[in-house]
Amino acid sequence: MKMQNPMKNYSHFIRGRGRLGSTIVNGLEKLGVPVVNDPEQADVIWFCVPEKVLKSEAEKLVSTLSTGKSIVHTSGLLPSEAIRIRPDIQVASLHPAYSFAAPLPVMPENILWTFEGDAQMQDLLSPLVNAWNGKWVEIAANAKIPYHIACVLMGNLVDVPVTAAERICRQFGLPFSDMAESLLIPHMTDYPAGEVLEKTTGPAARGDFKTVERETEWLHQNLPEYEEVYKLLSSLIQKESI
């Protein structure tokens, strides 16, 4: 006898169907989980909206709902308390540590999902993450801001120096993809936590100030918008290497 999938017993409503929200809709539907267009008909309500409007969106919607709903937001920055509009509703924050550049037809695998919120919400959300072949971790509410800073540094701000490298490679006909495969990917994946800077090489790490100055001057003349980035990163590496 085929066992029923308990996830299909709960219907979901998604407010904010942008890049992440649309991917969640697609991911739920791929699992056969019902997605509804009326929040009153939903058991679980998702808020996939920017942080600046999260509380106001939750207040407008949740204040009119009947009891027994569960609500979850996908902000990496804000705690679940940001959407605790009523005491009778369970709340959670579930954030994917992944950059969604566009809506995806399926949920990518091996994403780290960070959970913070009411204990009862774990039983509701963790089966979804498991079904998406994701990685589940629980964090405390006071860890949300530092967690999101780490996400921004790894997932967004790192794009700035990588983009500079790509522009240089394109300008001088250098093999960017091959260089990234040899330098960037192993650097990020092969070293245990806490050892990334210990394994860092290059002029800043070895105290070769003349090379740093020479390359900074080249950027000043050719790519001035990246000069300060290079100087700042080199300075931080030098401080860590002392």
N, CA, C and O of each residue as an XYZ file, in Angstrom:
968
protein
N       0.843     -1.197      0.000
C       0.000      0.000      0.000
C       0.879      1.248      0.000
O       1.790      1.366      0.820
N       0.614      2.166     -0.904
C       1.424      3.368     -1.028
C       1.084      4.350      0.085
O      -0.084      4.670      0.306
N       2.124      4.831      0.793
C       1.908      5.756      1.898
C       1.641      7.159      1.368
O       2.242      7.588      0.383
N       0.739      7.860      2.028
C       0.407      9.221      1.625
C       1.496     10.182      2.074
O       2.045     10.053      3.168
N       1.797     11.136      1.224
C       2.784     12.152      1.553
C       2.138     13.174      2.488
O       1.219     13.880      2.073
N       2.602     13.272      3.759
C       1.953     14.195      4.705
C       2.075     15.654      4.294
O       1.260     16.476      4.713
N       3.084     15.999      3.474
C       3.235     17.384      3.039
C       2.048     17.840      2.206
O       1.735     19.029      2.163
N       1.383     16.891      1.540
C       0.253     17.240      0.683
C      -0.993     17.587      1.481
O      -1.994     18.024      0.914
N      -0.938     17.394      2.806
C      -2.084     17.723      3.650
C      -2.164     19.211      3.957
O      -3.169     19.681      4.491
N      -1.110     19.958      3.622
C      -1.061     21.379      3.946
C      -0.985     22.207      2.663
O      -0.136     21.966      1.805
N      -1.872     23.171      2.549
C      -1.854     24.059      1.386
C      -1.056     25.317      1.718
O      -0.994     25.743      2.870
N      -0.447     25.902      0.684
C       0.457     27.036      0.871
C       0.017     28.226      0.018
O      -0.482     28.075     -1.097
N       0.222     29.408      0.584
C       0.008     30.663     -0.134
C       1.304     31.454     -0.077
O       1.912     31.572      0.987
N       1.731     31.994     -1.209
C       2.991     32.742     -1.264
C       2.695     34.193     -1.607
O       2.165     34.492     -2.676
N       3.042     35.093     -0.692
C       2.937     36.533     -0.949
C       4.309     37.027     -1.401
O       5.290     36.946     -0.663
N       4.354     37.536     -2.622
C       5.614     37.999     -3.188
C       6.206     36.955     -4.110
O       7.072     36.180     -3.704
N       5.742     36.930     -5.354
C       6.212     35.905     -6.289
C       7.258     36.476     -7.238
O       7.075     36.531     -8.454
N       8.360     36.897     -6.626
C       9.504     37.339     -7.410
C      10.409     36.158     -7.710
O       9.932     35.056     -7.980
N      11.707     36.385     -7.662
C      12.651     35.319     -8.011
C      12.571     34.157     -7.024
O      12.460     33.000     -7.429
N      12.629     34.467     -5.731
C      12.562     33.406     -4.732
C      11.144     32.870     -4.585
O      10.937     31.657     -4.570
N      10.166     33.767     -4.475
C       8.789     33.330     -4.281
C       8.297     32.427     -5.395
O       7.627     31.428     -5.136
N       8.624     32.771     -6.639
C       8.208     31.940     -7.772
C       8.897     30.582     -7.744
O       8.296     29.565     -8.091
N      10.163     30.573     -7.329
C      10.883     29.297     -7.238
C      10.279     28.416     -6.154
O      10.187     27.200     -6.324
N       9.865     29.018     -5.039
C       9.214     28.239     -3.985
C       7.894     27.665     -4.486
O       7.577     26.507     -4.213
N       7.122     28.467     -5.219
C       5.881     27.960     -5.810
C       6.175     26.751     -6.690
O       5.523     25.714     -6.567
N       7.152     26.884     -7.573
C       7.502     25.783     -8.470
C       8.004     24.573     -7.689
O       7.683     23.430     -8.016
N       8.801     24.842     -6.649
C       9.324     23.741     -5.843
C       8.233     22.990     -5.107
O       8.282     21.765     -5.004
N       7.246     23.715     -4.593
C       6.117     23.074     -3.914
C       5.284     22.255     -4.891
O       4.899     21.123     -4.600
N       5.013     22.835     -6.042
C       4.177     22.140     -7.023
C       4.864     20.886     -7.555
O       4.199     19.891     -7.844
N       6.194     20.926     -7.687
C       6.927     19.733     -8.122
C       6.778     18.595     -7.118
O       6.837     17.423     -7.488
N       6.584     18.945     -5.845
C       6.404     17.934     -4.801
C       4.947     17.485     -4.686
O       4.627     16.585     -3.910
N       4.081     18.113     -5.455
C       2.666     17.790     -5.356
C       1.979     18.450     -4.181
O       0.888     18.040     -3.784
N       2.620     19.484     -3.615
C       2.048     20.211     -2.484
C       1.121     21.297     -3.030
O       1.532     22.057     -3.906
N      -0.108     21.392     -2.542
C      -1.048     22.375     -3.093
C      -0.651     23.814     -2.793
O      -0.305     24.157     -1.662
N      -0.708     24.646     -3.825
C      -0.474     26.084     -3.710
C      -1.773     26.786     -4.086
O      -2.321     26.546     -5.161
N      -2.264     27.648     -3.207
C      -3.558     28.304     -3.421
C      -3.350     29.800     -3.619
O      -2.307     30.347     -3.264
N      -4.356     30.449     -4.188
C      -4.292     31.886     -4.453
C      -5.026     32.718     -3.414
O      -4.970     33.948     -3.445
N      -5.713     32.055     -2.498
C      -6.447     32.746     -1.438
C      -5.798     32.409     -0.097
O      -5.806     31.244      0.300
N      -5.239     33.385      0.610
C      -4.564     33.082      1.883
C      -5.486     32.462      2.921
O      -5.029     31.721      3.792
N      -6.774     32.756      2.837
C      -7.708     32.185      3.806
C      -7.847     30.677      3.628
O      -8.206     29.966      4.567
N      -7.564     30.193      2.425
C      -7.646     28.758      2.152
C      -6.339     28.029      2.457
O      -6.271     26.805      2.347
N      -5.310     28.769      2.836
C      -3.986     28.178      3.045
C      -3.765     27.806      4.503
O      -4.288     28.446      5.415
N      -2.980     26.758      4.699
C      -2.521     26.394      6.041
C      -1.218     27.116      6.379
O      -0.977     27.497      7.524
N      -0.384     27.292      5.351
C       0.924     27.928      5.523
C       1.000     29.138      4.597
O       0.711     29.039      3.404
N       1.388     30.267      5.152
C       1.494     31.501      4.372
C       2.947     31.962      4.384
O       3.545     32.154      5.443
N       3.503     32.137      3.183
C       4.887     32.570      3.019
C       4.919     34.055      2.671
O       4.090     34.546      1.905
N       5.888     34.757      3.246
C       6.159     36.138      2.863
C       7.554     36.193      2.244
O       8.562     36.110      2.944
N       7.591     36.334      0.926
C       8.855     36.445      0.184
C       8.955     37.871     -0.345
O       8.954     38.102     -1.554
N       9.042     38.808      0.568
C       9.028     40.231      0.225
C      10.248     40.904      0.840
O      10.859     40.347      1.753
N      10.620     42.100      0.356
C      11.770     42.806      0.934
C      11.562     43.115      2.416
O      10.433     43.283      2.878
N      12.674     43.187      3.151
C      12.607     43.437      4.592
C      11.872     44.731      4.928
O      11.174     44.800      5.939
N      12.022     45.752      4.092
C      11.443     47.055      4.413
C       9.919     47.048      4.412
O       9.300     47.938      4.996
N       9.306     46.059      3.766
C       7.842     46.002      3.741
C       7.307     44.746      4.425
O       6.098     44.514      4.427
N       8.187     43.938      5.001
C       7.753     42.658      5.564
C       6.719     42.843      6.668
O       5.661     42.214      6.634
N       7.006     43.683      7.631
C       6.095     43.845      8.767
C       4.747     44.407      8.322
O       3.700     43.929      8.760
N       4.767     45.416      7.458
C       3.507     46.016      7.016
C       2.686     45.036      6.185
O       1.461     44.997      6.307
N       3.346     44.246      5.342
C       2.636     43.241      4.550
C       2.014     42.186      5.461
O       0.881     41.756      5.246
N       2.765     41.776      6.476
C       2.245     40.777      7.411
C       1.067     41.332      8.199
O       0.073     40.636      8.406
N       1.172     42.572      8.635
C       0.080     43.182      9.403
C      -1.193     43.267      8.577
O      -2.278     42.973      9.079
N      -1.073     43.664      7.320
C      -2.254     43.794      6.467
C      -2.933     42.453      6.236
O      -4.160     42.355      6.262
N      -2.132     41.428      6.011
C      -2.705     40.132      5.643
C      -3.136     39.314      6.857
O      -4.247     38.785      6.896
N      -2.254     39.214      7.839
C      -2.500     38.314      8.964
C      -3.651     38.805      9.839
O      -4.362     37.994     10.431
N      -3.841     40.104      9.927
C      -4.885     40.641     10.803
C      -6.281     40.199     10.392
O      -7.203     40.227     11.207
N      -6.450     39.793      9.142
C      -7.780     39.412      8.653
C      -7.988     37.903      8.590
O      -9.078     37.449      8.243
N      -6.967     37.120      8.920
C      -7.056     35.674      8.753
C      -7.759     35.002      9.923
O      -7.782     35.524     11.038
N      -8.327     33.842      9.648
C      -8.897     33.028     10.711
C      -7.774     32.364     11.494
O      -6.616     32.409     11.077
N      -8.103     31.755     12.615
C      -7.089     31.132     13.466
C      -6.559     29.847     12.838
O      -7.140     29.308     11.896
N      -5.444     29.373     13.384
C      -4.887     28.102     12.943
C      -3.911     28.195     11.793
O      -3.514     27.168     11.244
N      -3.510     29.399     11.411
C      -2.567     29.555     10.304
C      -1.124     29.491     10.811
O      -0.844     29.755     11.980
N      -0.230     29.137      9.908
C       1.208     29.186     10.169
C       1.830     30.101      9.127
O       1.535     29.982      7.937
N       2.690     31.014      9.567
C       3.293     31.941      8.609
C       4.812     31.889      8.721
O       5.377     31.702      9.798
N       5.446     32.061      7.574
C       6.900     31.975      7.490
C       7.406     33.060      6.550
O       6.798     33.321      5.512
N       8.510     33.687      6.909
C       9.130     34.640      5.991
C      10.510     34.133      5.594
O      11.101     33.297      6.277
N      11.011     34.654      4.480
C      12.271     34.160      3.921
C      13.408     35.163      4.046
O      14.417     35.044      3.351
N      13.257     36.150      4.924
C      14.325     37.125      5.120
C      15.499     36.497      5.857
O      15.315     35.785      6.844
N      16.702     36.763      5.373
C      17.882     36.301      6.088
C      18.245     37.205      7.241
O      18.969     36.795      8.149
N      17.750     38.435      7.218
C      18.125     39.441      8.207
C      17.227     39.449      9.436
O      17.714     39.524     10.564
N      15.919     39.372      9.221
C      14.962     39.590     10.302
C      14.580     38.287     10.994
O      14.524     37.239     10.351
N      14.317     38.341     12.303
C      13.873     37.150     13.030
C      12.401     36.869     12.768
O      11.695     37.675     12.162
N      11.960     35.730     13.228
C      10.560     35.357     13.026
C       9.608     36.289     13.760
O       8.457     36.444     13.350
N      10.070     36.913     14.841
C       9.213     37.818     15.609
C       8.717     38.994     14.772
O       7.736     39.644     15.135
N       9.381     39.268     13.663
C       8.965     40.378     12.798
C       7.569     40.172     12.238
O       6.906     41.137     11.855
N       7.111     38.917     12.185
C       5.777     38.649     11.639
C       4.838     38.057     12.691
O       3.793     37.501     12.351
N       5.207     38.177     13.964
C       4.301     37.694     15.009
C       3.263     38.786     15.285
O       3.374     39.556     16.239
N       2.280     38.820     14.437
C       1.247     39.847     14.521
C       0.177     39.467     15.536
O      -0.407     40.328     16.194
N      -0.071     38.164     15.654
C      -1.082     37.666     16.583
C      -0.519     36.494     17.373
O       0.273     35.716     16.839
N      -0.913     36.352     18.637
C      -0.360     35.276     19.468
C      -0.857     33.886     19.089
O      -0.252     32.893     19.493
N      -1.941     33.791     18.323
C      -2.511     32.485     17.990
C      -1.916     31.886     16.720
O      -2.337     30.810     16.294
N      -0.951     32.558     16.111
C      -0.375     32.094     14.851
C       1.088     31.728     15.054
O       1.856     32.493     15.637
N       1.468     30.545     14.565
C       2.855     30.097     14.641
C       3.688     30.803     13.571
O       3.218     31.015     12.453
N       4.925     31.164     13.917
C       5.768     31.912     12.984
C       7.148     31.277     12.870
O       7.610     30.572     13.767
N       7.791     31.550     11.736
C       9.153     31.060     11.512
C       9.822     31.897     10.437
O       9.169     32.564      9.634
N      11.132     31.839     10.449
C      11.948     32.381      9.363
C      12.688     31.213      8.729
O      13.314     30.413      9.425
N      12.614     31.116      7.404
C      13.327     30.063      6.675
C      14.017     30.714      5.486
O      13.370     31.114      4.518
N      15.338     30.813      5.571
C      16.097     31.555      4.560
C      17.038     30.633      3.801
O      17.797     29.878      4.409
N      16.990     30.692      2.463
C      17.941     29.907      1.672
C      19.233     30.689      1.443
O      19.201     31.820      0.958
N      20.354     30.092      1.787
C      21.652     30.723      1.531
C      22.031     30.454      0.076
O      22.882     29.617     -0.225
N      21.377     31.184     -0.803
C      21.527     30.958     -2.242
C      21.114     32.235     -2.963
O      20.189     32.923     -2.531
N      21.793     32.550     -4.051
C      21.459     33.741     -4.832
C      20.559     33.350     -6.002
O      20.999     32.691     -6.944
N      19.304     33.763     -5.930
C      18.349     33.482     -6.996
C      18.372     34.652     -7.982
O      17.729     35.676     -7.754
N      19.111     34.494     -9.067
C      19.217     35.560    -10.061
C      17.961     35.663    -10.911
O      17.704     36.697    -11.529
N      17.175     34.583    -10.942
C      15.935     34.546    -11.724
C      15.062     33.444    -11.139
O      15.576     32.556    -10.457
N      13.744     33.479    -11.390
C      12.892     32.368    -10.954
C      13.342     31.064    -11.611
O      13.683     31.046    -12.794
N      13.340     29.985    -10.848
C      13.801     28.695    -11.355
C      12.633     27.713    -11.426
O      11.739     27.758    -10.581
N      12.629     26.832    -12.420
C      11.519     25.880    -12.563
C      11.507     24.806    -11.487
O      10.458     24.236    -11.188
N      12.667     24.528    -10.904
C      12.761     23.558     -9.808
C      13.639     24.157     -8.718
O      14.458     25.036     -8.984
N      13.465     23.676     -7.493
C      14.299     24.151     -6.395
C      15.678     23.499     -6.487
O      15.771     22.272     -6.517
N      16.750     24.291     -6.532
C      18.095     23.706     -6.588
C      18.379     22.841     -5.358
O      17.885     23.112     -4.264
N      19.173     21.810     -5.558
C      19.541     20.925     -4.458
C      20.750     21.473     -3.699
O      21.460     22.361     -4.172
N      20.957     20.915     -2.511
C      22.124     21.214     -1.663
C      22.175     22.652     -1.171
O      23.242     23.141     -0.800
N      21.030     23.339     -1.162
C      20.976     24.677     -0.581
C      20.956     24.561      0.938
O      20.309     23.671      1.491
N      21.660     25.456      1.604
C      21.581     25.550      3.057
C      20.376     26.410      3.419
O      20.292     27.569      3.012
N      19.443     25.846      4.183
C      18.257     26.564      4.654
C      18.404     26.795      6.154
O      18.567     25.842      6.917
N      18.348     28.049      6.576
C      18.469     28.365      7.998
C      17.088     28.641      8.575
O      16.318     29.447      8.052
N      16.802     27.948      9.666
C      15.498     28.050     10.324
C      15.648     28.754     11.659
O      16.600     28.519     12.403
N      14.684     29.626     11.947
C      14.567     30.256     13.263
C      13.091     30.510     13.500
O      12.422     31.095     12.648
N      12.571     30.083     14.638
C      11.156     30.301     14.897
C      10.580     29.320     15.890
O      11.309     28.677     16.645
N       9.256     29.211     15.882
C       8.548     28.332     16.806
C       8.870     26.869     16.513
O       8.996     26.461     15.359
N       8.998     26.091     17.589
C       9.401     24.693     17.443
C       8.427     23.901     16.580
O       8.839     23.016     15.830
N       7.131     24.216     16.683
C       6.139     23.475     15.904
C       6.331     23.654     14.404
O       5.943     22.795     13.612
N       6.932     24.780     14.018
C       7.130     25.048     12.594
C       8.207     24.156     11.982
O       8.237     23.966     10.766
N       9.085     23.614     12.808
C      10.115     22.717     12.283
C       9.487     21.487     11.632
O       9.907     21.058     10.558
N       8.475     20.925     12.296
C       7.822     19.734     11.760
C       7.113     20.024     10.445
O       6.910     19.123      9.630
N       6.741     21.275     10.241
C       6.031     21.662      9.030
C       6.985     21.942      7.874
O       6.690     21.614      6.725
N       8.132     22.550      8.185
C       9.022     23.032      7.131
C      10.194     22.104      6.822
O      10.645     22.040      5.678
N      10.689     21.389      7.820
C      11.856     20.535      7.568
C      11.585     19.439      6.537
O      12.494     19.111      5.774
N      10.373     18.848      6.472
C      10.135     17.862      5.403
C      10.247     18.458      4.003
O      10.651     17.770      3.065
N       9.889     19.743      3.858
C      10.029     20.389      2.553
C      11.498     20.507      2.168
O      11.883     20.193      1.042
N      12.312     20.965      3.115
C      13.744     21.113      2.845
C      14.359     19.755      2.511
O      15.179     19.648      1.600
N      13.965     18.730      3.245
C      14.475     17.382      2.958
C      14.053     16.921      1.570
O      14.844     16.324      0.840
N      12.801     17.199      1.207
C      12.305     16.784     -0.108
C      13.005     17.536     -1.234
O      13.144     17.017     -2.342
N      13.444     18.756     -0.949
C      14.208     19.527     -1.935
C      15.691     19.172     -1.913
O      16.490     19.793     -2.614
N      16.060     18.179     -1.114
C      17.465     17.779     -0.959
C      18.327     18.945     -0.494
O      19.448     19.145     -0.961
N      17.766     19.710      0.443
C      18.500     20.826      1.013
C      19.161     20.458      2.327
O      19.008     19.343      2.826
N      19.894     21.408      2.877
C      20.576     21.231      4.158
C      19.894     22.123      5.192
O      19.706     23.318      4.960
N      19.532     21.550      6.311
C      18.755     22.236      7.343
C      19.650     22.593      8.520
O      20.399     21.750      9.014
N      19.574     23.841      8.969
C      20.300     24.240     10.173
C      19.439     25.234     10.936
O      18.773     26.081     10.341
N      19.457     25.124     12.250
C      18.711     26.040     13.106
C      19.669     27.080     13.672
O      20.775     26.749     14.097
N      19.238     28.344     13.676
C      20.044     29.406     14.261
C      19.186     30.197     15.238
O      17.957     30.172     15.162
N      19.840     30.895     16.148
C      19.136     31.715     17.131
C      18.755     33.053     16.515
O      19.349     33.492     15.531
N      17.757     33.691     17.109
C      17.289     34.979     16.592
C      18.403     36.024     16.616
O      18.501     36.851     15.709
N      19.249     35.987     17.662
C      20.311     36.999     17.748
C      21.475     36.719     16.799
O      22.424     37.499     16.730
N      21.402     35.601     16.064
C      22.435     35.296     15.065
C      22.004     35.690     13.661
O      22.769     35.519     12.712
N      20.787     36.215     13.512
C      20.277     36.513     12.181
C      21.098     37.590     11.465
O      21.463     37.416     10.302
N      21.388     38.694     12.146
C      22.128     39.776     11.484
C      23.532     39.326     11.088
O      23.904     39.499      9.928
N      24.338     38.750     12.005
C      25.664     38.289     11.568
C      25.592     37.207     10.499
O      26.440     37.154      9.609
N      24.581     36.344     10.582
C      24.406     35.326      9.536
C      24.194     35.980      8.174
O      24.792     35.568      7.180
N      23.338     37.002      8.134
C      23.045     37.632      6.852
C      24.238     38.415      6.327
O      24.460     38.470      5.118
N      25.010     39.024      7.226
C      26.234     39.701      6.796
C      27.171     38.701      6.118
O      27.756     38.994      5.075
N      27.306     37.516      6.723
C      28.160     36.485      6.127
C      27.638     36.073      4.755
O      28.419     35.847      3.831
N      26.310     35.977      4.622
C      25.719     35.640      3.321
C      26.040     36.706      2.281
O      26.395     36.391      1.145
N      25.913     37.971      2.678
C      26.181     39.066      1.746
C      27.649     39.066      1.326
O      27.964     39.259      0.151
N      28.543     38.850      2.286
C      29.969     38.839      1.965
C      30.314     37.703      1.008
O      31.086     37.890      0.068
N      29.738     36.521      1.249
C      30.065     35.363      0.411
C      29.291     35.342     -0.894
O      29.822     34.935     -1.928
N      28.037     35.779     -0.852
C      27.183     35.608     -2.013
C      27.020     36.826     -2.888
O      26.628     36.701     -4.048
N      27.317     38.023     -2.355
C      27.084     39.249     -3.119
C      28.340     40.093     -3.274
O      28.758     40.387     -4.394
N      28.950     40.489     -2.145
C      30.092     41.394     -2.230
C      31.293     40.751     -2.898
O      32.118     41.446     -3.491
N      31.399     39.430     -2.808
C      32.514     38.754     -3.478
C      32.428     38.920     -4.989
O      33.426     38.770     -5.693
N      31.223     39.232     -5.491
C      31.055     39.422     -6.933
C      31.839     40.623     -7.448
O      32.195     40.673     -8.625
N      32.113     41.596     -6.569
C      32.799     42.813     -7.021
C      34.225     42.505     -7.481
O      34.564     42.829     -8.619
N      35.084     41.888     -6.642
C      36.430     41.577     -7.140
C      36.423     40.543     -8.259
O      37.275     40.590     -9.146
N      35.468     39.606     -8.230
C      35.403     38.616     -9.309
C      35.038     39.292    -10.628
O      35.577     38.942    -11.678
N      34.123     40.260    -10.572
C      33.756     41.004    -11.781
C      34.944     41.795    -12.314
O      35.149     41.879    -13.525
N      35.727     42.377    -11.402
C      36.928     43.098    -11.831
C      37.887     42.157    -12.550
O      38.449     42.503    -13.589
N      38.072     40.954    -11.982
C      38.950     39.970    -12.616
C      38.417     39.570    -13.986
O      39.182     39.397    -14.935
N      37.099     39.425    -14.080
C      36.497     39.050    -15.362
C      36.717     40.138    -16.413
O      37.013     39.835    -17.569
N      36.574     41.393    -16.016
C      36.784     42.497    -16.961
C      38.226     42.534    -17.451
O      38.479     42.752    -18.635
N      39.168     42.319    -16.537
C      40.582     42.310    -16.924
C      40.853     41.169    -17.900
O      41.536     41.350    -18.909
N      40.311     39.997    -17.588
C      40.517     38.841    -18.471
C      39.921     39.091    -19.852
O      40.534     38.769    -20.870
N      38.729     39.664    -19.877
C      38.080     39.929    -21.164
C      38.874     40.952    -21.973
O      39.023     40.812    -23.187
N      39.381     41.977    -21.296
C      40.115     43.037    -21.984
C      41.419     42.532    -22.593
O      41.835     42.991    -23.657
N      42.063     41.583    -21.909
C      43.373     41.124    -22.365
C      43.341     39.698    -22.918
O      44.387     39.073    -23.093
N      42.143     39.189    -23.191
C      42.022     37.877    -23.813
C      42.489     36.734    -22.942
O      43.015     35.742    -23.446
N      42.305     36.861    -21.635
C      42.735     35.819    -20.701
C      41.576     34.859    -20.414
O      40.416     35.270    -20.457
N      41.872     33.588    -20.121
C      40.819     32.563    -19.937
C      40.177     32.638    -18.548
O      40.588     31.926    -17.631
N      39.181     33.493    -18.398
C      38.571     33.717    -17.087
C      38.023     32.425    -16.477
O      38.287     32.138    -15.309
N      37.266     31.643    -17.247
C      36.641     30.432    -16.702
C      37.689     29.442    -16.205
O      37.538     28.857    -15.132
N      38.741     29.257    -16.979
C      39.797     28.332    -16.571
C      40.526     28.847    -15.331
O      40.883     28.067    -14.447
N      40.744     30.148    -15.269
C      41.415     30.723    -14.103
C      40.548     30.587    -12.855
O      41.051     30.281    -11.774
N      39.237     30.816    -13.010
C      38.330     30.675    -11.872
C      38.289     29.230    -11.383
O      38.244     28.970    -10.181
N      38.305     28.294    -12.334
C      38.281     26.879    -11.964
C      39.549     26.481    -11.216
O      39.508     25.643    -10.315
N      40.673     27.085    -11.590
C      41.949     26.750    -10.956
C      42.166     27.484     -9.633
O      42.792     26.948     -8.720
N      41.646     28.719     -9.531
C      41.946     29.561     -8.377
C      40.768     29.733     -7.423
O      40.887     29.469     -6.226
N      39.638     30.172     -7.954
C      38.523     30.583     -7.102
C      37.788     29.395     -6.491
O      37.582     29.349     -5.278
N      37.395     28.442     -7.321
C      36.562     27.337     -6.832
C      37.298     26.489     -5.795
O      36.731     26.228     -4.734
N      38.538     26.044     -6.049
C      39.238     25.274     -5.004
C      39.456     26.076     -3.726
O      39.400     25.528     -2.625
N      39.704     27.372     -3.874
C      39.953     28.217     -2.707
C      38.739     28.255     -1.792
O      38.880     28.335     -0.572
N      37.552     28.200     -2.374
C      36.328     28.298     -1.587
C      35.824     26.947     -1.092
O      35.085     26.890     -0.109
N      36.208     25.862     -1.754
C      35.612     24.561     -1.432
C      36.566     23.572     -0.776
O      36.115     22.633     -0.121
N      37.865     23.759     -0.936
C      38.809     22.737     -0.478
C      39.357     22.974      0.925
O      39.997     22.091      1.495
N      39.113     24.161      1.489
C      39.712     24.469      2.782
C      38.675     24.401      3.895
O      37.557     24.886      3.722
N      39.027     23.807      5.037
C      38.100     23.758      6.175
C      37.805     25.160      6.698
O      38.572     26.098      6.481
N      36.670     25.279      7.393
C      36.305     26.567      7.989
C      37.414     27.037      8.921
O      37.960     26.256      9.701
N      37.737     28.320      8.829
C      38.772     28.898      9.671
C      40.153     28.865      9.061
O      41.095     29.420      9.628
N      40.293     28.213      7.894
C      41.617     28.091      7.289
C      41.724     28.796      5.943
O      42.746     28.676      5.266
N      40.684     29.530      5.542
C      40.718     30.163      4.223
C      41.851     31.168      4.136
O      42.665     31.114      3.214
N      41.911     32.100      5.106
C      42.974     33.103      5.064
C      44.346     32.495      5.343
O      45.362     33.002      4.867
N      44.373     31.412      6.113
C      45.656     30.756      6.372
C      46.257     30.203      5.089
O      47.477     30.087      4.970
N      45.404     29.863      4.129
C      45.873     29.302      2.865
C      46.044     30.375      1.791
O      46.461     30.076      0.673
N      45.722     31.624      2.130
C      45.803     32.694      1.143
C      47.254     32.991      0.787
O      48.118     33.099      1.657
N      47.498     33.119     -0.512
C      48.830     33.483     -0.990
C      48.723     34.823     -1.711
O      47.715     35.517     -1.577
N      49.730     35.186     -2.458
C      49.694     36.433     -3.206
C      50.519     37.516     -2.548
O      51.027     37.328     -1.442
N      50.656     38.647     -3.215
C      51.561     39.706     -2.738
C      51.188     40.269     -1.376
O      52.074     40.519     -0.558
N      49.900     40.477     -1.107
C      49.505     41.049      0.185
C      49.826     40.097      1.322
O      50.293     40.529      2.376
N      49.583     38.798      1.126
C      49.813     37.811      2.181
C      51.295     37.656      2.501
O      51.663     37.407      3.649
N      52.146     37.805      1.485
C      53.584     37.627      1.732
C      54.307     38.943      1.995
O      55.534     38.974      2.086
N      53.543     40.036      2.119
C      54.144     41.316      2.453
C      54.901     41.974      1.323
O      55.821     42.755      1.563
N      54.527     41.670      0.094
C      55.192     42.249     -1.079
C      54.513     43.576     -1.414
O      53.699     43.653     -2.335
N      54.857     44.617     -0.657
C      54.178     45.897     -0.773
C      54.431     46.578     -2.119
O      53.569     47.300     -2.619
N      55.608     46.352     -2.708
C      55.898     46.976     -3.998
C      54.974     46.452     -5.089
O      54.517     47.209     -5.946
N      54.702     45.143     -5.050
C      53.785     44.575     -6.042
C      52.369     45.099     -5.828
O      51.667     45.417     -6.788
N      51.953     45.188     -4.566
C      50.626     45.731     -4.266
C      50.514     47.163     -4.780
O      49.507     47.531     -5.385
N      51.545     47.971     -4.543
C      51.532     49.359     -5.006
C      51.506     49.431     -6.532
O      50.797     50.256     -7.108
N      52.272     48.574     -7.172
C      52.335     48.588     -8.637
C      50.983     48.211     -9.241
O      50.530     48.825    -10.207
N      50.349     47.198     -8.663
C      49.058     46.759     -9.194
C      47.956     47.760     -8.855
O      47.023     47.947     -9.636
N      48.063     48.402     -7.694
C      47.106     49.449     -7.341
C      47.197     50.609     -8.323
O      46.178     51.167     -8.728
N      48.409     50.969     -8.703
C      48.604     52.050     -9.669
C      48.033     51.666    -11.031
O      47.448     52.502    -11.720
N      48.202     50.401    -11.421
C      47.638     49.956    -12.704
C      46.118     50.093    -12.687
O      45.518     50.552    -13.659
N      45.504     49.694    -11.582
C      44.051     49.837    -11.469
C      43.645     51.307    -11.500
O      42.636     51.662    -12.110
N      44.419     52.150    -10.853
C      44.131     53.586    -10.849
C      44.100     54.138    -12.270
O      43.289     55.006    -12.592
N      44.987     53.628    -13.109
C      45.076     54.120    -14.479
C      44.050     53.462    -15.407
O      43.597     54.088    -16.366
N      43.683     52.213    -15.133
C      42.883     51.450    -16.089
C      41.479     51.092    -15.606
O      40.527     51.127    -16.386
N      41.347     50.751    -14.335
C      40.038     50.409    -13.762
C      39.896     51.123    -12.417
O      39.885     50.470    -11.373
N      39.789     52.430    -12.430
C      39.814     53.191    -11.170
C      38.676     52.843    -10.215
O      38.810     53.026     -9.005
N      37.556     52.341    -10.746
C      36.435     52.002     -9.868
C      36.747     50.821     -8.953
O      36.061     50.609     -7.953
N      37.788     50.047     -9.295
C      38.157     48.894     -8.477
C      39.423     49.126     -7.652
O      39.868     48.230     -6.934
N      40.000     50.313     -7.751
C      41.240     50.591     -7.025
C      41.043     50.473     -5.514
O      41.833     49.820     -4.832
N      39.989     51.105     -4.992
C      39.760     51.087     -3.551
C      39.434     49.686     -3.051
O      39.807     49.316     -1.938
N      38.738     48.908     -3.875
C      38.432     47.526     -3.493
C      39.720     46.729     -3.332
O      39.895     46.005     -2.351
N      40.616     46.868     -4.299
C      41.895     46.142     -4.254
C      42.713     46.573     -3.037
O      43.287     45.736     -2.341
N      42.765     47.875     -2.787
C      43.532     48.383     -1.651
C      42.953     47.893     -0.330
O      43.695     47.499      0.570
N      41.620     47.918     -0.214
C      40.983     47.489      1.029
C      41.207     46.001      1.281
O      41.577     45.606      2.387
N      40.985     45.177      0.261
C      41.160     43.736      0.438
C      42.620     43.394      0.732
O      42.901     42.534      1.567
N      43.543     44.061      0.053
C      44.968     43.817      0.315
C      45.328     44.209      1.739
O      46.093     43.513      2.405
N      44.775     45.325      2.206
C      45.050     45.781      3.569
C      44.522     44.791      4.600
O      45.196     44.506      5.590
N      43.319     44.265      4.374
C      42.739     43.296      5.309
C      43.556     42.007      5.337
O      43.770     41.426      6.401
N      44.012     41.561      4.165
C      44.832     40.349      4.108
C      46.147     40.566      4.847
O      46.619     39.681      5.561
N      46.740     41.752      4.671
C      47.997     42.053      5.359
C      47.816     42.027      6.873
O      48.672     41.513      7.593
N      46.703     42.579      7.358
C      46.448     42.592      8.798
C      46.254     41.182      9.335
O      46.729     40.860     10.424
N      45.557     40.339      8.575
C      45.313     38.967      9.019
C      46.586     38.133      8.972
O      46.704     37.130      9.676
N      47.540     38.548      8.138
C      48.764     37.763      7.970
C      49.825     38.099      9.006
O      50.838     37.409      9.115
N      49.586     39.169      9.768
C      50.581     39.583     10.769
C      50.624     38.581     11.924
O      51.399     38.756     12.864
